[in-house]
Amino acid sequence: MKYAIVSDLHANLPAWKAVQLDFATLGAERVICLGDTIGYGPQPAETLECVYAAVHHFILGNHEAAVCGKMDETLFSEHAQAALRWTRARLGDAALRVFERWPLTLKGAGFRCAHGDFGAPALFNYVIEPEEALPSWRATEEPLLFVGHSHSPGIYLLGASGTPHRVEPQDFALEAGKRYLINVGSVGQPRDGDPRASYCFFDSDRRAVHWRRVPYDLDAYREAVQRAGLPEEFDAVLRNDPRRGAPPLRPQLGFRPPKDAARGARDVVEVAEIAELQRKVRAWRGLALTLAALAAAAATGFGYWAWQRRAESPDRFDGRPALPPAAAALDRNLAALPARALRDGEAPAGWLIERGNRRRQSFTLETRADEGPILRLRSDTAKSDLFARAAAVRVEPGQRFTVEAFFRKSADWQGDAGLAVALTRETSGGGEETVPHFVAKAPNLSRRDGWWAARETFTVPAGGRAIELRLGGRFRGEVEIAQVTLTRRN
């Protein structure tokens, strides 16, 4: 089983979306969240909604415990208390009731998970120094323990000497006779001087742990903070410039673990076992699998198919004009499907089709009087990506756009498909970079006759220069795509 183990998202939606894309690309089969999905960050409700679409098992963090009334807020710093009150005001009662059901620890086959240490999980003690890992090892039998809470990734190791050691994050395979406590770091608020989101990938079959550091859109996070009206000077993500070096860890921590059990988290589930959990995850896992090829193609210049070294080679059919991106005109569809029908192998005007497997994937375009142009993508393999990219559009910061597309899947469908908007923006050094998943949306709005819509409205952030609509996914079966629009709004 392949597990993605994440922690401390702290309502940082851009960071979570980047991590979701990363672990989906790696083929994660189960996702475990070690708590603190909310607190500090500007998008608690939006982050929770997105997280629930992908995470299979949750653990209670000290921020969820305080928000739902299971822990004393005075244990937190003044800034953290203010963040708790702000967050609570933006979450509904249903979210608070969900937190009440999250356990303090989670037991898997040969491993356990908690937010803080295992010696007294309701107190949420930090594990920072090597000796602070000892209570966790004494309280458990499993050779592998996963925690979060301190936002500082690291490996705590106990061998034959009986003396605990801390090792910097590195990929490793479990060795007989050794015990490990892994702090997976933080997705939303890293505090080790590295601004990238941190999480772990655990392959239980190979008994191997892999570390992942994932860059995300810091400008989008800053804009979310500004829109929420939160003070930037108190935000750890924006305040700690990694070029200045990492500040001491303990002064950054906004929580004081209580000294006695009476002040720990109250009325909580002590432990849950993965084998007994039956909670169903919502039908879609987001557009993460779809965006695997998008991120690879735009950010690294080679596709996901090269990473797997498949025998079948990809190909592309480019019908886009060899001109600079067009400027975004108001109230005009900037990504309309071609009106002329196409056979497989013809390049559609204004669009680029990329197939990860030329032998087992195909595309056609037809026009219907009642539904207009319909792009049909067919794939006989779920291991290769198939998607269409519209012509790029030149934009300016502050412009607002709405993107929408309708999807209808065949009865034999397996996999994921949706839409994404890639953003090209200016970097601080005067160059350019592409954020391939600036917008990512799966079709989750039901329409008539089996159609499902994906729709999103967004604003171009500072430095934005161009956007590009991308449609498709990684799947087995057939998907029809129709009524594609990308429109600039006032």
C-alpha positions in Angstrom: 0.0 0.0 0.0 1.2 3.5 -0.9 0.4 6.1 1.7 0.7 9.9 1.4 1.1 11.2 5.0 0.5 15.0 5.3 0.2 17.3 8.3 -0.3 20.9 9.4 -2.1 22.3 6.3 -3.2 25.3 8.3 -5.8 26.5 5.7 -3.1 27.1 3.1 -5.1 26.1 0.0 -2.4 26.7 -2.7 0.1 24.5 -0.7 -2.5 21.7 -0.4 -3.4 21.7 -4.1 0.3 21.4 -5.0 0.8 18.5 -2.6 -2.4 16.8 -3.8 -1.0 17.0 -7.3 2.3 15.6 -6.2 1.1 12.5 -4.3 -1.5 11.7 -7.0 1.3 11.7 -9.6 3.2 9.3 -7.4 0.2 6.9 -7.3 -0.8 7.3 -3.6 -3.5 4.7 -2.7 -4.4 6.1 0.7 -3.9 9.6 2.2 -3.6 10.2 5.9 -3.7 13.7 7.5 -2.1 14.1 10.9 -4.2 17.1 11.9 -4.2 20.9 12.0 -6.0 21.3 8.7 -7.0 24.7 9.9 -5.7 27.6 12.0 -3.5 30.6 11.0 -4.2 30.3 7.2 -6.8 32.4 5.3 -9.0 29.7 3.6 -10.2 27.2 6.3 -13.6 26.3 4.7 -12.2 26.0 1.2 -9.2 23.9 2.4 -11.5 21.5 4.3 -13.7 21.0 1.3 -10.8 20.2 -0.9 -9.1 18.0 1.7 -12.2 15.9 2.2 -12.2 15.0 -1.4 -8.8 13.3 -1.2 -8.0 12.3 2.4 -9.0 8.8 3.7 -8.1 9.1 7.4 -7.9 12.1 9.7 -6.2 12.6 13.1 -7.2 15.3 15.5 -4.7 18.2 15.9 -4.6 20.7 18.7 -6.1 23.4 16.4 -9.1 21.3 15.6 -9.4 20.3 19.3 -9.5 23.9 20.3 -11.9 25.1 17.5 -14.5 22.4 18.4 -14.3 23.1 22.1 -12.3 20.0 23.2 -9.2 22.0 24.4 -8.5 25.2 26.3 -7.7 28.1 24.0 -5.5 29.7 26.7 -2.8 27.1 26.0 -2.2 28.9 22.7 -0.3 32.1 22.0 -2.3 35.4 21.6 -1.9 35.3 17.9 -2.9 31.6 17.7 -6.0 32.4 19.9 -7.0 35.1 17.5 -6.6 32.8 14.6 -8.8 30.2 16.3 -11.6 32.7 16.9 -11.3 33.9 13.3 -11.4 30.4 11.9 -14.3 29.2 14.1 -16.4 32.1 12.8 -15.9 30.9 9.2 -16.7 27.2 9.8 -20.2 25.8 10.1 -21.5 23.5 12.8 -21.1 20.5 10.5 -17.3 21.1 10.3 -17.0 21.3 14.0 -19.0 18.1 14.5 -16.7 16.4 12.1 -13.7 17.4 14.2 -15.3 15.8 17.2 -15.0 12.3 15.6 -11.4 12.5 14.6 -9.2 10.2 16.8 -6.0 11.1 18.6 -4.0 8.3 17.0 -4.4 6.0 14.0 -3.1 2.4 13.9 -2.0 0.8 10.7 -0.2 -2.4 9.8 3.2 -1.9 11.4 2.9 1.8 11.9 1.0 4.4 13.9 0.1 8.1 13.4 -0.5 11.0 15.8 -0.4 14.7 15.7 2.0 15.2 18.6 3.8 12.5 20.6 2.3 9.1 21.6 3.2 9.2 25.3 0.2 11.5 26.0 -1.5 12.2 22.7 -4.2 14.4 24.3 -1.6 16.8 25.5 0.0 17.3 22.1 3.6 17.4 23.2 6.2 18.4 20.7 9.0 16.1 19.5 11.9 18.3 18.7 15.0 17.0 20.6 15.9 13.3 20.2 15.1 12.4 23.8 11.6 13.8 23.4 10.9 10.8 21.1 11.4 8.3 23.9 7.9 8.6 25.5 6.4 7.7 22.1 8.5 4.6 21.7 7.7 3.5 25.2 4.0 3.9 24.6 3.9 1.9 21.3 5.1 -1.3 19.8 5.2 -0.4 16.1 8.6 0.1 14.5 7.4 3.2 12.5 5.7 6.2 14.0 4.5 9.3 12.1 3.9 12.7 13.7 3.6 16.4 12.8 2.9 19.4 15.1 6.3 21.0 15.1 6.3 21.9 11.4 9.9 20.7 11.3 10.6 17.5 9.2 13.1 15.0 10.6 13.8 11.4 11.4 14.2 10.2 15.0 16.1 6.9 15.2 16.4 4.3 18.0 18.8 1.5 17.5 20.7 -1.2 19.6 22.5 1.5 21.6 19.3 2.7 23.1 20.3 6.3 22.5 17.9 8.3 20.3 19.3 10.2 17.4 17.9 12.8 15.0 18.7 12.5 11.3 17.9 15.1 8.6 15.1 14.1 6.2 16.2 11.5 3.6 14.7 8.6 1.8 15.3 5.2 3.6 14.1 1.6 4.0 13.2 0.3 7.4 15.9 -1.9 9.0 15.2 -4.8 11.4 16.0 -4.0 15.0 15.5 -0.2 14.6 12.6 2.1 15.4 11.7 5.3 13.7 9.7 8.4 14.5 9.1 10.5 11.5 8.0 14.1 11.7 6.6 14.7 8.2 6.8 18.5 8.5 4.1 20.9 7.4 2.2 21.3 4.2 0.9 24.8 4.9 3.5 26.4 7.3 7.0 25.0 7.0 9.3 26.4 9.7 12.7 25.1 8.8 13.7 27.8 6.4 12.5 25.9 3.3 9.2 27.5 2.0 8.2 24.4 0.1 5.4 22.2 1.4 6.7 19.1 3.2 5.1 15.6 3.5 6.1 11.9 3.4 5.3 9.1 1.0 5.3 5.6 2.7 5.4 2.4 0.7 4.4 -0.3 3.1 5.1 -3.2 0.7 8.7 -2.0 0.2 8.9 -0.7 3.8 10.3 2.5 2.5 9.8 6.2 3.4 10.3 9.0 0.8 10.4 12.7 1.5 8.7 15.2 -0.7 9.2 19.0 -0.8 6.7 20.7 -3.1 6.8 24.3 -4.3 3.5 26.2 -4.5 2.1 29.6 -5.5 3.2 31.9 -2.6 1.7 34.9 -4.5 -1.7 33.2 -4.4 -1.4 32.5 -0.7 -0.4 36.2 -0.1 -3.5 37.3 -2.0 -5.7 35.0 0.0 -4.3 36.5 3.2 -5.0 40.0 1.9 -8.6 39.1 0.8 -9.2 37.6 4.2 -8.1 40.8 5.9 -5.5 39.0 8.0 -2.3 40.9 9.0 0.6 39.8 6.9 3.2 40.6 9.5 1.9 37.8 11.8 1.8 35.2 9.0 4.6 32.7 9.4 4.6 31.8 5.7 5.0 35.4 4.6 7.2 36.6 7.5 9.9 34.1 7.4 12.1 34.7 4.4 14.1 31.5 3.8 17.1 33.5 2.4 17.6 34.9 5.9 18.0 31.5 7.4 15.7 29.5 9.6 14.8 31.2 13.0 14.9 29.1 16.2 12.0 26.6 16.2 10.5 26.8 19.7 9.8 30.6 19.7 7.7 30.0 16.5 5.4 27.5 18.1 2.1 28.9 19.0 1.0 26.3 21.5 2.1 25.3 25.1 1.5 21.6 25.9 -0.3 21.4 29.3 1.5 19.7 32.2 -1.3 17.6 33.4 -3.8 15.3 31.8 -6.8 17.3 33.1 -6.0 20.1 30.6 -5.5 17.8 27.6 -8.0 17.3 24.9 -11.3 16.1 26.3 -13.9 13.5 25.2 -11.8 12.4 22.2 -11.4 9.1 20.3 -8.1 7.6 21.6 -7.2 5.4 18.7 -8.7 4.3 15.4 -7.5 1.4 13.2 -7.3 1.7 9.5 -8.5 -1.8 9.0 -11.8 -0.9 10.8 -12.5 2.5 9.2 -15.3 2.4 6.6 -15.7 6.1 5.8 -16.3 6.6 2.1 -14.3 9.3 0.3 -16.2 11.5 -2.2 -16.3 10.1 -5.7 -13.5 12.3 -7.1 -10.0 12.9 -5.8 -9.7 16.2 -7.6 -7.8 16.9 -10.8 -4.5 15.7 -9.4 -4.0 12.7 -11.6 -5.1 14.8 -14.6 -2.5 17.5 -13.8 0.4 15.1 -13.6 1.2 15.5 -17.3 0.5 19.3 -17.1 3.0 19.9 -14.4 5.6 17.7 -16.1 5.1 19.2 -19.5 5.1 22.9 -18.3 7.6 22.7 -15.4 10.2 20.2 -16.5 9.8 19.9 -20.3 9.3 16.2 -20.4 6.2 14.2 -19.8 5.1 11.7 -17.3 5.4 8.9 -19.9 9.2 9.4 -20.0 9.4 8.9 -16.2 7.8 5.5 -16.6 9.9 4.7 -19.7 6.9 3.3 -21.5 7.6 1.5 -24.8 4.8 3.5 -26.5 5.9 7.0 -27.4 3.7 10.1 -27.1 2.7 12.5 -29.9 1.0 15.8 -30.3 -1.3 17.6 -32.8 -0.8 21.3 -32.7 -3.3 23.5 -34.5 -2.6 26.7 -32.5 -1.3 29.8 -34.3 2.5 30.4 -34.2 1.9 33.9 -32.8 2.2 35.6 -29.4 -0.7 34.9 -27.1 -3.8 36.9 -27.9 -5.0 39.6 -25.5 -8.0 38.8 -23.3 -11.0 40.6 -24.7 -14.1 41.2 -22.5 -17.1 38.9 -22.8 -15.7 36.8 -25.6 -15.1 33.0 -25.4 -11.3 32.7 -25.5 -11.2 28.9 -25.7 -14.0 27.8 -28.0 -13.8 24.4 -29.5 -13.5 24.3 -33.3 -16.8 24.3 -35.2 -15.5 21.9 -37.9 -15.6 18.2 -37.3 -12.3 16.3 -37.1 -11.1 12.8 -37.6 -8.5 11.2 -35.4 -5.1 12.6 -36.3 -6.2 16.0 -37.5 -5.0 19.0 -35.5 -7.9 21.1 -34.2 -7.7 24.8 -35.1 -6.6 26.8 -32.0 -5.9 23.7 -29.9 -3.1 21.3 -29.1 -3.8 17.6 -28.5 -1.2 15.6 -26.6 -1.4 11.9 -26.3 0.8 9.9 -23.9 0.2 6.7 -25.8 -0.3 7.0 -29.6 -1.2 3.4 -30.0 -3.9 3.2 -27.3 -5.4 6.7 -27.3 -7.5 8.7 -29.9 -9.5 11.9 -30.3 -12.2 13.1 -32.6 -14.3 16.2 -32.8 -17.9 16.3 -34.0 -20.6 18.9 -34.2 -24.2 18.4 -33.1 -27.1 20.7 -33.8 -28.4 20.5 -30.2 -25.0 20.4 -28.3 -22.5 22.1 -30.6 -18.9 21.0 -30.9 -18.0 17.9 -28.8 -14.4 16.8 -28.3 -14.2 13.0 -27.7 -11.1 11.6 -26.0 -10.7 7.8 -25.9 -8.0 6.0 -23.9 -7.5 2.2 -23.5 -4.9 2.7 -20.8 -5.1 4.4 -17.4 -1.3 4.8 -17.3 -1.0 7.5 -20.0 -2.3 11.0 -20.1 -4.5 12.5 -22.8 -5.4 16.2 -22.9 -6.1 19.2 -25.0 -4.6 22.7 -24.6 -6.2 25.9 -25.9 -4.2 28.8 -27.3 -2.6 31.0 -24.7 -4.2 34.3 -23.8 -2.3 37.4 -22.7 -3.6 38.7 -19.4 -2.9 41.5 -16.8 -2.9 41.3 -13.0 -6.3 41.9 -11.5 -8.3 40.7 -14.5 -11.1 38.2 -13.6 -12.0 35.2 -15.7 -14.6 32.4 -15.6 -13.8 29.0 -17.0 -16.3 26.2 -17.6 -16.5 22.9 -19.5 -19.0 20.0 -19.6 -17.9 16.4 -19.3 -19.8 13.2 -20.0 -18.1 9.8 -19.3 -18.7 6.4 -20.8 -20.1 3.5 -18.8 -16.7 1.8 -18.7 -14.9 4.9 -17.3 -12.0 4.5 -14.9 -9.8 7.4 -13.8 -9.9 11.2 -13.6 -10.6 14.1 -16.0 -11.3 17.8 -15.6 -10.0 21.2 -16.5 -7.0 23.3 -15.4 -5.7 26.8 -16.1 -2.0 27.2 -16.3 -0.5 30.7 -15.4 2.6 32.2 -16.8 3.9 34.9 -14.6 7.0 37.2 -14.1 9.5 36.1 -11.5 11.4 38.4 -9.2 14.5 38.0 -11.4 12.7 39.3 -14.4 12.2 35.9 -16.1 9.1 33.8 -16.4 7.7 30.7 -14.8 4.6 28.6 -15.3 2.2 27.5 -12.6 0.5 24.5 -14.4 -2.3 24.1 -11.8 -3.1 27.7 -10.9 -6.8 26.6 -11.3 -7.8 22.9 -11.1 -11.4 21.7 -11.2 -13.0 18.3 -11.6 -16.5 18.1 -13.0 -18.7 18.0 -9.9 -21.8 20.0 -11.0 -24.6 17.7 -12.3 -26.3 18.7 -15.5 -28.9 17.1 -17.8 -28.4 14.0 -20.0 -25.4 12.7 -18.0 -23.3 15.9 -18.3 -21.2 17.2 -15.4 -19.8 20.7 -15.3 -16.5 22.0 -14.0 -16.6 25.8 -13.4 -14.3 28.3 -11.6 -13.9 32.0 -11.4 -10.5 33.4 -10.7 -8.4 36.6 -10.6 -5.0 36.9 -12.3 -2.4 37.5 -9.5 0.5 39.9 -9.5 3.0 39.2 -12.2 0.5 37.3 -14.3 1.2 37.5 -18.1 -0.7 34.7 -19.8 -3.1 31.8 -19.1 -3.8 28.6 -20.9 -6.8 26.3 -20.6 -6.1 22.6 -20.4 -8.7 19.7 -20.6 -8.2 16.0 -20.2 -6.9 13.4 -17.8 -5.5 10.0 -17.2 -8.2 7.4 -17.6 -9.5 4.3 -19.3 -12.7 4.8 -21.3 -14.2 7.7 -23.2 -15.0 11.2 -22.2 -17.0 13.8 -24.2 -16.2 17.5 -23.6 -18.5 20.3 -24.7 -19.5 23.9 -24.0 -16.0 25.0 -23.3 -15.7 28.7 -22.3 -13.0 30.9 -21.0 -14.4 34.4 -20.5 -12.9 37.6 -19.1 -15.3 39.4 -16.7 -15.6 43.0 -15.5 
